[in-house]
Structures are given as structure tokens and as C-alpha cells.
């Protein structure tokens, strides 16, 4: 190796180290915000049986960081082996976690901070080449940054569920003209590369890259809006059985669903509760807090359907001019504030038509950020899938119980969001930041 090559390698290593440090710090700053904006009783309370107490998430973040960075990468002795079982997400369902002997808020903060200090010391001297697969390209550090941001989104969901005065603030969206572009675009048929084998911090369910054949289809250029969804409600959508799957219709009847979660009718208008504030439902925003059954029923009512996961990814990544699959709809560059509504910069989706710099080559907008988008697909492994670094991240969820969401929401940080990223949940879930867009086959 020449001196020049050595210097280039060293510079690349330091750039990677700085990127990892920035990702970890950004995540911890957000965790601190989400756990310091309320008093301790709100941290220890369970605001919904669907969610953990906020203090559980805080200590779980520290415990996972200790497990993977300090113990697995650094070979260190366990700091608090006695609490491992308390913060094992598979050991105790969320509804039971308040009854566990959890670390109180101040102790949880100190534990997470001590783990972080040791992890940053480890990062400072980490070797990203020639070691284990965990350390290659800083994967374990990137995985932990993603894990913390995923729990930050979970904690933001808990903040939305809690009652009481507003505890979080964020700037309003920049006004945009009403969207006047085409309602849908044709995505050409043919093969494309789905998934990735090269994205260094991609998680196991995104791998490996493989070729998918997709028939030509039309897809909405923007997510379905609140105004469009209100038309579905006004037309008796929740009272008309033929729009619903049998399971969906049973769910609607059993739970008396009439509108998205947090909506209520008052006089001639729809209101919603958003992070402690009651406001008129903005007609131009993507609809939010709808379950898969609701998204599927709306699509049927509109004479359309939900896109498959492969269709969604082709619309988001395929460049018809070059034939390449890019990292994001706008290309390979990391997301910037001009591309997408990410990272809790705002506390709601942006009006449709926002972020024109983030559109795909075919003109499909807001595929990244704003709302998770339900697809019609079950969560299944890609051909050649291999669980790494533990099977509980993805493998145990494969099957027809879970539906795939793509794209990320306003609550997702860029480190945990890319064109290949896959999310999933039960088709009944509404507390998550999920919306949708629709599609149709070319011949439909």
C-alpha cells in the first residue's frame, strides 16, 4: 500500500467514525428531549397497554447498546446483567412492563449515560476493517443508532397517546401551493433490483439484492390526503361491508370504527388531537393513524388497490433512464431537509406536494418521510435471506400475520430510513404513524 493509499484509507476511516458519532449523538439528543419534556410520573406511567412506559424504552436503549457495543464488540464484562431480562423485548409484552422492577428515571438516565460514555470510548479506537462482521463498516454502531431512533419513534407514539397538555413543540410546515400535478404515474414493467447487498448499515431483512419482475402499474403521485379520506367516510365507507375484507369488516364492527384514530366530528368539521393540541384536520395533509384494513377498504372504494411491496420499491428506487436502483427516490445522496420530512423536525406530515426535490425520476413524491405507507404484502424473507446478528430482529416475524410498510414517517430519522428499509406491523395497528397511497394495474 502506498502512502497515498494509506492516507486515503485513514481519511475514509475517520470520516466513517465521525458519521457514526454524529448518528449516535443525534439519536441520544432526541432520546433526551423525549424523556426530559415531561415529569417523572409521565415517564413511569403506562399511557396505553399498546406501549411501554417511557422509562422502559430509555433503559432498554442503554441495555441494547451495552449488549451489542460493549459486550459483543468490545468484549467487556456486563455492567448490569441483573437487568437484562427486564429489558428483553421478547421476554415481557408491553402490557406487563409497568409491573416489572424497572430502573427509576434517574437511575435509567445514569445507566444509559454511562453505557454511552464507554461506547464512545470504544468507537474512538474501533477498527472497521478486517474484523468481525459486526465491526465491518461500523455496522454494530450503525445498528445501535438505528435501534435508538426506532425507539425514539416508539416514544413519540407514546407521547401522542398520552393525555394532558402539550409537552413537545416543533415548527409549522412551510406553506406550499395546492398540489396540481398528475394524480398518478405509470411505472414501466420489467425487472429491477430490489433490496441491497451494498448498503453498509442495512438490516438483515433488506438483504440480499435480487432481481424482481414487476408488471407495469399506475401509482399515486402523492399519499392519500385527509380530504380524500373524508370523502370515503362521507360516502358511508365505514358502513359498507363490500369495501372491507371479512377480517377488516369484523374489526370495524367489533371496535365501532368510524374515522382515523384521534379524529372526532364536531358540527360540520373533523377535529383531531395531535400531541396534546386539538385542531381542525388539515385537508391537504396525508391521512394518518389508519390501520391496514382501513387503507385497503379506501383503495377498494376508490376502485384501486394498495401497491405491493415490490411495486412500492420500484416506484421509489428504479431510474427508468439508467435502469439502476438508487438508494432514495432522488438518487444516492443522503436525505437532506430539502428531500423529505424526517427526524421529528415537524410533528405532523407535510402537505402533499411538499419536497419537490425528493421526487423520483417518474415524479412520485413524498415516498420517503411524512407517513409510513401500508402495502398489500405480508412480511416475507428475500431469496437468500440470512438472519444477522440475531433472528429476533426479523425472522420471527415472517409470515401472514404482519403487513409491510415502506417509506418512513416524519418521526423517522434518516439513519433508519432508506429506499430498501422495511417496517411491519399487525393490520389492526392505528397508533403508528401510518398512511398509504394507492395503485392500479396498467389494464385496470
CORZIMO-V927054 format. One record per backbone hydrogen bond with DSSP energy under -0.5 kcal/mol. CO is the residue of the C=O (numbers start at 1). NH is the residue of the N-H. E is the energy in kcal/mol with one decimal. If there is no record, write none. Layout:
CO/NH/E + CO/NH/E
//
This chain:
2/6/-2.7 + 3/7/-2.5 + 4/8/-2.3 + 5/9/-2.5 + 6/10/-2.7 + 7/11/-2.7 + 8/12/-2.5 + 9/13/-2.5 + 10/14/-2.4 + 11/15/-2.2 + 12/16/-2.2 + 13/17/-2.4 + 14/18/-2.4 + 15/19/-2.2 + 16/20/-2.6 + 17/21/-2.5 + 18/22/-2.6 + 19/23/-2.2 + 20/24/-2.5 + 21/25/-2.7 + 22/26/-2.6 + 23/27/-1.9 + 24/28/-2.3 + 25/29/-2.7 + 26/30/-1.8 + 27/31/-2.5 + 28/32/-2.6 + 29/33/-2.0 + 30/34/-2.4 + 31/35/-1.4 + 32/36/-1.0 + 33/36/-0.7 + 33/37/-1.0 + 39/42/-1.3 + 39/43/-1.1 + 40/43/-0.6 + 40/44/-2.0 + 41/45/-1.3 + 43/55/-2.4 + 45/47/-0.7 + 45/54/-0.5 + 48/51/-2.0 + 53/56/-1.3 + 53/57/-1.4 + 54/58/-2.0 + 55/59/-1.9 + 56/60/-2.7 + 57/61/-2.4 + 58/62/-1.5 + 59/63/-2.6 + 60/64/-2.7 + 61/65/-1.8 + 62/66/-2.3 + 63/67/-2.6 + 64/68/-2.5 + 65/69/-2.2 + 65/70/-1.1 + 66/71/-2.5 + 67/72/-1.8 + 68/73/-1.3 + 69/74/-2.3 + 70/76/-2.9 + 71/75/-1.0 + 80/83/-1.8 + 81/84/-0.9 + 83/87/-1.4 + 84/87/-0.6 + 85/88/-0.8 + 87/89/-0.8 + 88/91/-1.6 + 88/92/-1.1 + 93/96/-1.6 + 93/97/-0.8 + 94/97/-0.9 + 96/99/-1.5 + 97/100/-1.5 + 100/102/-2.4 + 104/108/-2.8 + 105/109/-2.4 + 106/110/-2.2 + 107/111/-2.5 + 108/112/-2.6 + 109/113/-2.4 + 110/114/-2.4 + 111/115/-2.5 + 112/116/-2.2 + 113/117/-2.4 + 114/118/-2.0 + 115/119/-2.5 + 116/120/-2.5 + 117/121/-1.6 + 118/122/-2.0 + 119/123/-2.5 + 120/124/-1.9 + 121/125/-0.9 + 122/125/-0.7 + 123/126/-1.2 + 126/128/-0.6 + 128/137/-1.8 + 132/135/-0.6 + 132/136/-1.4 + 134/140/-3.1 + 135/138/-2.6 + 136/139/-1.7 + 138/142/-2.5 + 139/143/-3.1 + 140/144/-2.1 + 141/145/-2.1 + 142/146/-2.3 + 143/147/-2.7 + 144/148/-2.5 + 145/149/-2.1 + 146/150/-2.5 + 147/151/-2.0 + 148/152/-2.1 + 149/153/-2.0 + 150/154/-1.9 + 151/155/-2.8 + 152/156/-2.1 + 153/157/-2.1 + 154/158/-1.9 + 155/159/-2.2 + 156/160/-2.0 + 157/161/-1.8 + 158/162/-1.9 + 183/221/-2.0 + 185/187/-0.5 + 185/219/-2.2 + 186/188/-0.6 + 187/217/-1.7 + 190/214/-2.1 + 192/194/-0.6 + 192/212/-2.9 + 194/210/-2.3 + 199/202/-1.5 + 203/206/-1.9 + 204/207/-1.6 + 206/196/-2.2 + 210/194/-3.2 + 212/192/-1.9 + 212/214/-0.6 + 214/190/-2.5 + 216/442/-1.5 + 217/187/-3.5 + 218/440/-2.2 + 219/185/-2.1 + 221/365/-2.9 + 224/287/-2.6 + 225/229/-2.2 + 226/230/-2.4 + 227/231/-1.4 + 228/232/-1.3 + 229/233/-2.0 + 230/234/-2.9 + 231/235/-1.5 + 232/237/-2.3 + 233/236/-1.9 + 236/239/-1.6 + 236/240/-0.6 + 237/240/-0.7 + 239/241/-0.6 + 240/243/-1.4 + 241/244/-1.9 + 245/249/-3.0 + 246/250/-2.1 + 247/251/-2.1 + 248/252/-2.6 + 249/253/-2.5 + 250/254/-2.6 + 251/255/-1.9 + 252/256/-0.8 + 252/257/-1.6 + 253/256/-0.6 + 260/263/-1.8 + 262/273/-1.5 + 264/271/-3.1 + 266/269/-1.7 + 269/266/-2.8 + 270/281/-2.5 + 271/264/-2.4 + 272/274/-0.5 + 272/279/-2.5 + 274/277/-1.4 + 277/274/-3.3 + 279/272/-2.8 + 282/285/-1.2 + 283/227/-2.1 + 284/352/-2.6 + 285/226/-2.6 + 289/261/-2.0 + 291/295/-2.2 + 292/296/-2.9 + 293/297/-2.2 + 294/298/-2.5 + 295/299/-2.2 + 296/300/-2.0 + 297/301/-2.6 + 298/302/-2.4 + 299/304/-3.5 + 300/303/-1.7 + 305/439/-3.2 + 307/376/-2.5 + 308/312/-2.6 + 309/313/-2.4 + 310/314/-2.4 + 311/315/-2.6 + 312/316/-1.7 + 313/317/-2.2 + 314/318/-2.1 + 317/326/-2.7 + 318/320/-0.7 + 319/323/-3.0 + 324/319/-2.8 + 324/326/-0.6 + 327/419/-2.1 + 328/331/-1.2 + 331/328/-2.4 + 336/339/-1.9 + 336/340/-1.2 + 338/357/-0.5 + 340/342/-1.1 + 341/370/-1.8 + 342/345/-1.1 + 345/171/-0.6 + 350/286/-0.6 + 351/354/-1.7 + 355/358/-1.9 + 356/359/-1.5 + 360/363/-2.0 + 363/365/-0.5 + 364/360/-2.3 + 369/371/-1.9 + 370/410/-1.8 + 372/374/-0.6 + 372/435/-3.8 + 373/406/-2.1 + 377/404/-2.5 + 378/380/-0.7 + 379/399/-2.9 + 382/385/-2.1 + 388/204/-0.6 + 390/393/-1.5 + 391/396/-1.4 + 394/397/-2.4 + 394/398/-0.5 + 395/398/-1.2 + 399/379/-0.8 + 399/402/-0.9 + 401/427/-0.6 + 402/379/-1.6 + 403/425/-1.8 + 404/375/-2.3 + 405/423/-2.2 + 406/373/-2.6 + 407/369/-2.2 + 409/412/-1.8 + 410/344/-2.9 + 412/343/-3.6 + 413/416/-1.6 + 414/417/-1.5 + 418/421/-1.2 + 423/405/-2.8 + 425/403/-2.6 + 426/429/-1.7 + 427/292/-0.8 + 427/293/-1.4 + 432/434/-2.0 + 433/372/-2.6 + 434/289/-0.8 + 434/290/-1.4 + 435/374/-2.1 + 436/224/-2.5 + 437/307/-0.6 + 438/220/-2.5 + 439/305/-2.1 + 440/218/-3.2 + 441/444/-1.4
//
